[in-house]
Amino acid sequence: MIRTAMAFLAVLALSAAAPGELRAEDRYATNGGVRIHYVAEGQGPLVVLIHGFPDYWATWKPLMVELNKAGYRTAALDLRGYNLSDKPAGEAAYAMPNLIGDVAAVIAAEGQQKAIVIGHDWGAAIAWQTAFNRPDLVDKLVIMSVPHPAGMARELATNPDQQKNSQYARNFQQPGFEKNLTAEGLAGWVRDPAAKAGYVEAFKRSDFTAMLNYYRVNYPRETGADVQAAAAAAGPQRVKVPTLVLHGMKDTALNAAGHAGTWNHVDADSTIVMLPDAAHFLQHDAPDLVNRTVRDWLNQRR
């Protein structure tokens, strides 16, 4: 009996996460037959975290640890097409209504009606659109890098620098461009060797065509005044909950100028934080500042 008790304690010791580490649970939600993998951890108000391109759920590990310690439950998605989530065929599967539905499915799988929604890159675009189209799902909104669609349209129409910086997206829209992609190349931005190995494996499990379908279906194809006209045709895109926007000033894909006037589209309090030494992947470039800012901002509105 003593040996059994000691063995049980040893199992507990091995399974317990060390202080500051993430002890997570793999879970799945289903949206229209598409299974979305997500990783959940912690207790408290639900926070749904949505990654961008090229990325996967683990980009949020440090922020998840921070929020778990602060008394939040975090759920980080693998976007459809990525890592352990399903990879439906065809561009239409990646249209924005389906992506919003994936967020809704995760919130429902967690037994909740709404959540704090945090997104970066394509995850931020999905977070914006969830706030516009399903405001019932969003308790608070945290956006990283991607301007409000009105600001993005303005910059694409009038800012030559943003037009130049968006050429990569135009390339992604071209048929067959996925043949240029490799898992190792997509993970090239990851500096930490241990983390990079995980990214390469995640991208090997991903579908490169699916990744580019986000751009083919959802990224503006219009140029000049046409892009602003298309944005205006979408109607008022207002956010009715407190909104935090963070942006790395060294971002070479999305210009900081796109965030000017964001406050004109938010009916609650809005906060914009510019990080002078961070680039596009600001959650990796300035993790302490990003994590502390998000935690404190959420706690102030708890």
Buried (B, 14 or more C-beta within 10 A) or exposed (E): EEEEEEEEEEEEEEEEEEEEEBEBEEBBBBBEEBBBBBBBBBEEBBBBBBBBBBBBBBBBBBBBBBBBEBEBBBBBBBBBBBBBBBBBEEBEBBBBEBBBBBBBBBBBBBEBEBBBBBBBBBBBBBBBBBBBBBBEBBBBBBBBBBBBBBBBBBBBBBBEEBBEBBEEBBEBBEEEBBEEBEBEEBBEBBEEEEBBEBBBBBBEBBBBBBBBBBBBBBBBEBEEEBBBEBBEEEEEBBBEBBBBBBBBEBBEBBBBBBBBEBBEBBEEEBBBBEBEEBBBBBBBBBBEBBBEBBBEBBEEBE
